[in-house]
Amino acid sequence: FDSVMRHAPKDLAKPVKEDRPLPFSWSACLLIKDNNIILPEWLAYHYTVLPLRRLIVGVDPSSNFDPQPIFDMYATIGMNITVWKNHSYWIDGRKFHEKKEFHPDEDFYKLEHSYRYIQDRLVYHQKVFYTQCLRTLKSENRTWTTVIDTDEYLAFNYYDPLERGVTWCVNNATCDEEYLDTIRGGTHFRTKLNQSATAAEYIAKNVGQKVPSGVNPRLSSVDDKFDNPDEPCIVLSRYLFISKESDKEGIQHGVDEGFNATNFNTLRFRHRSSLAVAQTGKCIVDASRSPSNLIKGPHRLYGKECTGGNAHVHNAAMSFRVHHYVGSWESFRLRGEKLFKERNNLHPSAVVDNTTPQYSSPENLTWLSQFVKLVGKEKALDLTQRIHLHEVWELEKNFLKLKFKE
């Protein structure tokens, strides 16, 4: 990365005017702490697939690694990125651990419920950041926005033949068959996902379309959730991809020369939990229609203004889902080996899913190949693989320093 900057043209790190692709561009609210290894892939993927052009980032004050140079690089391809540091967005709550100036000492950790207070503060931190971020985006009249983490990716919810019974058809074979008929017949909106190259194009095709009279919206050819004035927030199912390796030749298929698929979690790891076993959901929200009140939590931002009754939704009735990656050991190691093993042991019978690398187009490209087409090969290498390898080395140096201090 350093060599990239030293030998680059003088305007390489010069931000350019925000790119405004049609039919619209997406925004994102992103909290980050020491995620530099996976950040370039997250940015490049969503730049391509959504397309993401507006980003507000909250950097945890206790971070060991500065992500600003990475954001500066992405500003050169038309991303408008605002970085908030030192809890500048904080809103003091009523409880002592919800105050900005919260400095736990030895006496605090002697309290019976000190761990719970720390966890509650983390959740409150998320509430404050996402609230302030969405308020800012609303003031800018931005529309669809992701509220996910750097190890999570918004993906099209392609039908999986291994899906089990539809979740709203409890012990009802007729109900299940009605749904499967719409999939087999190609009339359900989930069968039309590959007709749009980006998430924005797909939404634009569905906005303004009405579900035919007498048709169950869950069985329709139209997804009518994107322009419901009462529900600007859509909760999506989230699925875990474990760190089980796939065939190296297979994951390299469709990847441009010079790129190594093992440097990209979305290309490297293809084993996910069954679509019948979802994690607590995450949201996308139309910021222009979002409420201004403090959000209720990171998994279901608002109450009745979000779809469904809770953070676990009927995935079979959704156009998108969220893919959550455990990732490589290098990218996970700051959180510890114990948690790494626990996450990977959650789904021993994970199924193969090859949909994330895809980019819907006549050429049947991977999202990375499309990113190369958008920005050029050398720039794409600089913005993804080269930064990633640099950050892997920076993390390794950090661990070596800690080891020598012991």
C-alpha positions in Angstrom: 0.0 0.0 0.0 2.8 2.4 0.9 4.5 1.6 -2.4 1.3 2.1 -4.2 1.1 5.6 -2.9 4.8 6.4 -3.5 4.7 5.4 -7.1 1.2 6.6 -8.0 0.4 9.6 -10.1 0.0 12.8 -8.0 -3.8 12.8 -8.4 -4.3 9.2 -7.2 -5.4 10.2 -3.7 -7.3 13.3 -4.9 -11.0 13.0 -4.2 -13.3 13.5 -7.2 -16.9 14.6 -7.3 -19.4 12.1 -6.0 -20.4 9.7 -8.7 -24.2 9.5 -9.2 -25.0 6.3 -11.2 -28.6 5.7 -12.4 -31.2 4.9 -11.4 -29.9 6.0 -7.9 -27.0 5.3 -5.6 -27.0 3.8 -2.1 -25.8 5.1 1.2 -24.4 3.2 4.2 -23.9 3.8 7.9 -20.9 1.9 9.1 -19.3 1.4 12.6 -15.7 0.2 12.4 -13.0 -0.9 14.7 -9.8 -2.5 13.4 -11.4 -3.9 10.3 -8.9 -2.6 7.8 -8.2 -6.1 6.4 -11.7 -6.6 5.2 -12.7 -3.0 4.6 -11.4 -2.7 1.0 -13.4 -5.7 -0.1 -16.6 -4.4 1.6 -16.2 -1.1 -0.1 -15.5 -2.5 -3.5 -18.3 -5.1 -3.4 -21.0 -2.6 -2.4 -19.6 0.1 -4.7 -20.3 -2.4 -7.5 -23.4 -4.3 -6.4 -25.6 -1.6 -4.8 -24.0 0.8 -6.1 -22.7 2.5 -2.9 -21.6 6.1 -3.2 -22.4 7.8 0.1 -20.9 6.5 3.3 -20.8 7.8 6.9 -18.3 6.0 9.2 -18.0 6.0 12.9 -14.5 5.0 14.0 -14.2 3.5 17.5 -11.8 5.7 19.6 -10.1 2.6 20.9 -9.1 1.4 17.3 -5.5 0.4 16.8 -5.5 0.9 13.0 -6.5 4.1 11.1 -8.9 3.4 8.2 -8.6 7.0 6.8 -6.0 6.2 4.1 -8.3 3.5 2.7 -11.3 6.0 2.6 -9.1 8.5 0.9 -8.3 6.0 -1.8 -12.0 5.3 -2.4 -12.8 9.0 -2.6 -10.8 9.0 -5.8 -13.5 6.8 -7.5 -16.4 9.1 -6.6 -17.4 7.9 -3.1 -18.5 10.6 -0.7 -17.2 9.5 2.7 -17.6 11.2 6.0 -15.6 9.9 9.0 -16.8 10.7 12.5 -14.1 10.2 15.2 -13.9 10.5 19.0 -17.7 9.9 19.5 -18.3 13.4 18.0 -21.9 12.2 17.3 -22.6 11.0 20.8 -26.0 11.7 22.5 -25.9 11.3 26.3 -28.5 8.9 27.7 -30.0 8.9 31.1 -27.9 6.0 32.5 -24.4 6.5 33.7 -22.9 4.1 31.1 -24.7 6.0 28.3 -22.8 9.1 28.9 -20.0 10.1 26.5 -17.6 10.7 29.4 -17.8 7.2 30.7 -14.4 6.0 32.1 -14.7 2.8 34.0 -12.1 2.3 36.8 -11.2 -0.7 39.0 -14.1 -0.1 41.3 -16.5 -0.3 38.3 -15.3 -3.7 37.3 -15.9 -4.9 40.9 -19.6 -4.3 40.3 -21.7 -7.4 40.0 -23.2 -6.5 36.6 -20.2 -4.6 35.2 -20.0 -6.8 32.1 -23.7 -6.2 31.4 -23.2 -2.4 31.6 -20.3 -2.7 29.0 -22.5 -4.7 26.7 -25.4 -2.2 27.1 -23.0 0.6 26.3 -22.0 -1.1 23.1 -25.6 -1.4 22.0 -26.3 2.2 23.0 -23.3 3.2 21.0 -24.8 1.6 17.9 -28.2 3.2 18.6 -26.6 6.7 18.8 -24.4 6.3 15.7 -27.1 4.9 13.5 -29.6 7.5 14.6 -27.2 10.4 13.9 -26.1 8.8 10.6 -29.7 8.3 9.3 -30.6 11.8 10.4 -27.7 13.2 8.4 -28.6 11.2 5.3 -32.2 12.2 5.6 -31.2 15.9 5.7 -29.3 15.1 2.4 -32.5 13.5 1.0 -30.6 10.2 0.5 -32.7 7.1 0.0 -31.8 3.4 0.4 -29.2 2.8 3.0 -27.6 -0.3 4.5 -27.1 -0.7 8.2 -24.7 -3.6 8.4 -21.2 -4.4 9.5 -17.9 -4.8 7.6 -18.2 -8.6 7.7 -21.7 -8.4 6.2 -22.7 -8.1 2.6 -26.1 -7.2 1.1 -26.9 -10.0 -1.5 -29.7 -10.9 -3.8 -31.9 -13.6 -2.2 -31.7 -16.2 -4.9 -33.9 -19.3 -4.4 -32.1 -22.3 -3.1 -33.5 -25.7 -4.0 -32.4 -27.0 -0.6 -34.7 -24.5 1.2 -37.0 -26.2 3.6 -40.7 -25.5 4.1 -41.8 -21.9 3.8 -41.8 -20.3 7.3 -45.4 -19.0 7.0 -46.7 -22.3 5.9 -46.5 -24.1 9.2 -47.6 -27.7 8.8 -49.5 -26.8 5.6 -48.4 -28.8 2.5 -50.8 -27.0 0.3 -49.4 -23.6 1.3 -45.9 -24.9 0.6 -46.9 -26.2 -2.8 -48.5 -22.9 -3.8 -45.2 -21.1 -3.2 -43.2 -23.7 -5.0 -45.5 -23.4 -8.0 -44.6 -19.7 -8.3 -40.9 -20.5 -8.2 -41.1 -23.4 -10.7 -43.3 -21.3 -13.0 -41.0 -18.3 -12.9 -43.7 -15.9 -11.7 -42.3 -15.2 -8.2 -40.2 -12.0 -7.8 -37.3 -14.1 -6.5 -37.0 -15.8 -9.9 -36.5 -12.4 -11.5 -33.5 -11.2 -9.5 -30.9 -12.0 -12.2 -32.7 -9.6 -14.5 -31.1 -6.6 -12.8 -27.4 -5.9 -12.5 -27.5 -3.8 -9.4 -29.8 -3.6 -6.3 -30.8 -0.1 -7.3 -31.9 -1.3 -10.7 -34.0 -4.0 -9.1 -35.7 -1.7 -6.7 -36.4 0.8 -9.5 -38.2 -1.9 -11.5 -40.4 -2.7 -8.5 -41.3 0.7 -7.2 -44.7 1.8 -8.4 -45.7 -1.7 -9.4 -48.8 -3.0 -7.7 -49.4 -6.6 -6.6 -52.3 -7.9 -8.8 -55.7 -7.9 -7.2 -56.4 -11.1 -5.3 -52.8 -12.2 -5.3 -50.9 -12.9 -2.0 -48.0 -10.4 -1.9 -45.7 -13.2 -0.8 -46.5 -15.1 -4.0 -46.5 -12.1 -6.4 -44.2 -11.3 -9.3 -43.7 -7.8 -7.7 -42.0 -7.0 -4.5 -44.0 -4.1 -3.2 -42.0 -3.4 0.0 -39.8 -0.7 -1.5 -42.4 2.2 -1.6 -44.6 1.4 1.4 -44.9 4.9 3.1 -45.6 3.3 6.5 -42.6 1.0 6.4 -39.4 2.7 5.2 -37.3 0.1 7.0 -37.0 -3.5 5.7 -35.6 -6.2 7.9 -33.7 -8.9 6.1 -32.6 -12.4 7.1 -28.9 -12.9 7.8 -26.9 -16.0 7.1 -23.5 -17.1 8.4 -20.7 -18.2 6.0 -18.2 -20.3 7.8 -14.4 -20.5 7.1 -14.5 -23.8 5.2 -12.3 -23.7 2.2 -13.5 -24.5 -1.3 -11.6 -25.8 -4.3 -9.0 -23.2 -5.2 -9.4 -23.7 -8.9 -13.2 -23.3 -8.5 -13.1 -20.1 -6.6 -10.6 -18.6 -9.1 -13.0 -19.2 -12.0 -14.2 -16.0 -13.5 -11.6 -13.9 -11.5 -9.4 -11.6 -13.5 -5.7 -12.4 -14.0 -3.6 -10.9 -11.2 -6.3 -11.2 -8.5 -6.1 -14.1 -6.0 -9.5 -15.2 -4.9 -8.2 -16.3 -1.5 -7.8 -12.6 -0.7 -11.5 -12.0 -0.9 -13.9 -13.5 1.6 -16.9 -13.4 -0.8 -15.0 -15.4 -3.4 -13.1 -17.7 -1.1 -15.8 -18.9 1.4 -18.9 -20.5 -0.2 -20.3 -22.6 2.7 -23.3 -21.0 4.6 -26.0 -22.0 7.0 -29.2 -23.3 5.6 -31.8 -20.7 4.7 -33.9 -22.2 7.3 -31.4 -21.2 10.0 -31.1 -17.4 10.0 -29.3 -15.2 12.4 -31.0 -12.1 13.9 -31.8 -9.9 10.9 -30.3 -6.6 9.7 -31.9 -3.7 7.9 -32.0 -1.5 4.9 -33.9 1.8 5.2 -35.0 4.6 3.0 -33.4 7.4 4.9 -35.6 10.1 3.2 -38.6 8.5 4.9 -37.0 7.4 8.2 -38.2 8.6 11.6 -35.9 11.0 13.5 -36.3 9.3 16.9 -33.5 7.2 18.5 -33.5 3.8 16.9 -34.6 0.8 19.0 -31.6 -1.5 18.2 -29.2 -2.5 15.4 -31.3 -5.5 14.2 -34.7 -3.8 13.9 -34.1 -0.1 13.7 -37.6 1.1 14.3 -40.8 -0.5 15.7 -43.9 -0.5 13.4 -41.9 1.5 10.8 -40.0 -1.7 10.0 -41.4 -4.7 8.1 -42.5 -7.8 10.1 -43.1 -8.2 13.8 -39.6 -8.8 14.9 -36.0 -9.2 13.7 -36.7 -12.7 12.3 -38.5 -12.5 9.0 -40.0 -14.8 6.3 -36.9 -15.0 4.1 -38.9 -16.6 1.2 -40.8 -13.4 0.8 -37.7 -11.1 0.5 -35.7 -9.9 -2.5 -32.4 -9.4 -0.5 -30.6 -11.1 2.3 -27.5 -10.4 4.3 -24.4 -12.7 4.1 -22.3 -12.7 7.3 -18.7 -14.0 7.0 -16.6 -15.4 9.7 -13.7 -14.8 7.3 -10.1 -15.8 7.3 -8.2 -16.3 10.6 -6.0 -13.3 9.7 -9.0 -11.0 9.6 -10.6 -12.5 12.7 -7.6 -13.0 15.0 -8.1 -9.7 17.0 -11.3 -11.3 18.3 -9.6 -14.4 19.4 -9.3 -18.1 18.5 -12.1 -19.2 20.9 -14.8 -17.1 19.1 -13.4 -18.0 15.7 -13.9 -21.7 16.4 -17.3 -21.2 18.0 -18.6 -19.3 14.9 -17.2 -22.0 12.6 -18.7 -24.8 14.6 -22.3 -23.3 14.5 -23.2 -25.0 11.2 -21.4 -28.3 10.6 -23.8 -29.2 7.8 -23.4 -25.9 5.9 -24.5 -25.8 2.2 -22.6 -24.5 -0.7 -23.7 -21.1 -2.0 -22.0 -19.7 -5.1 -24.3 -16.7 -5.5 -22.3 -14.0 -3.7 -19.5 -13.7 -6.2 -22.0 -13.4 -9.0 -22.8 -10.1 -10.8 -25.9 -10.3 -12.9 -25.0 -9.5 -16.5 -24.9 -11.1 -19.9 -21.2 -11.8 -19.4 -21.9 -13.7 -16.1 -19.1 -11.9 -14.3 -18.1 -12.0 -10.7 -18.7 -8.8 -8.8 -14.9 -8.3 -8.7 -14.6 -8.5 -12.5 -17.4 -5.9 -12.8 -15.5 -3.7 -10.3 -12.4 -4.0 -12.6 -14.6 -2.9 -15.6 -15.8 0.1 -13.6 -12.5 1.5 -12.4 -9.8 -0.2 -14.4 -7.6 -3.2 -13.5 -4.6 -1.3 -11.9 -6.9 0.9 -9.8 -9.0 -2.2 -8.8 -5.8 -3.9 -7.6 -4.8 -0.9 -5.7 -8.2 -0.5 -4.0 -8.6 -4.2 -3.0 -5.9 -6.8 -3.0 -2.9 -4.5 -2.5 -4.5 -2.7 0.4 -5.6 -6.0 1.9 -2.1 -7.5 1.7 -0.6 -4.4 3.3 -3.1 -4.5 6.2 -2.4 -8.2 6.7 1.2 -7.3 7.2 0.4 -4.4 9.4 -1.6 -6.7 11.7 1.2 -9.2 11.8 3.7 -6.5 12.8 1.3 -5.5 15.6 1.2 -9.0 16.9 4.9 -9.3 16.7 5.4 -6.2 18.8 3.0 -7.5 21.4 4.8 -10.8 21.5 8.2 -9.2 22.0 6.8 -7.1 24.9 5.7 -10.2 26.8 
